[in-house]
């Protein structure tokens, strides 16, 4: 049975616009919860998603802290060029015993606790020193609290500093370390089964025949899954027959998400949707008005025969189509499966370096290069030979997103780009 006949038998074709497809994925993403939590070493949490908050174990800072090298003083005593006696020094990691007395100053280093009795720090370069006394330079003034961070001004003991759902970046790891959190609790990585389909595919260990190609999609998708915070499970390529596809999909269901590449177009041997329908699949869309990637499908297999319910994507077989549809549509769902807040991919704006043709009925998502300086961001399309051109895609560092309904984009137009 061909795919069109299978759809006529039990599944209406549903082709969505690009933005509508994104909204559909996000709608389903909001229904997903992160997997069971696990504790990992702090550095191993990089890129993972917190399953429980990180709270301050003490005030931050834990004392009034100097932000400059200089002299701890009473601000009111520095007016009119008054001289103050330097009575000692305090370094980071030390406390000054006692309290600063009237008419005195204490040399202090950045990060050191401000001695009791002092309420400001005069910067080293703002004072004149004569032996064991200092005074503020004539053009300078000093106010109470200057160059001092008060105890607890950043956080109080018990305050929530990182909420559950936070993706652990470098700043979050440093903050957790400051709270003494050596093994944060994070959501387990979602397991993603990857099945490439096609009689033409051979493994990397094999030499392709005259009409064969290597199974690059499996590796490209595995890399994308790992980069997006999942654990890829690469399965052997499935042949273009119902029996092999059934077996592959049953095995692939032992995961949290199923990705299939190839076999979702309208050809006689595009049988993926047929097999999914046999298994009771619900399709949320069976195509998206985008180039490349129009045949992409998204749906859910129901709980059956002891196997849990699972979302699936059927991605086009051309490698660039596979990678574009993953970045646009799969990654937002995978983000929720990691335990993070559902959200769109990273879209930003840049101006075109040259004229580009649009498509009336398709959103074009094309390999491009972003050229950015401190004040400008320009994008140019990469010359490519279509959705099988992996070399062109490898040269790209972003995708230019050209919405449907616009026939021509001009040099200097501000367009959306999708960061890879």
Helices and strands as residue ranges (DSSP letters): H 3-10, E 15-17, H 18-29, E 37-39, G 42-45, E 54-55, E 65-66, E 70-73, G 75-81, E 84-90, E 104-108, E 120-123, G 124-126, E 127-130, E 133-136, E 148-149, E 160-162, H 170-178, E 185-187, E 191-196, E 201-202, E 213-214, H 216-227, E 231-234, H 242-252, E 257-261, H 272-278, E 282-285, E 287-291, E 297-301, E 310-315, H 319-325, I 326-330, H 331-337, E 347-352, E 356-357, E 363-372, E 377-381, H 390-395, E 398-402, E 408-409, E 414-419
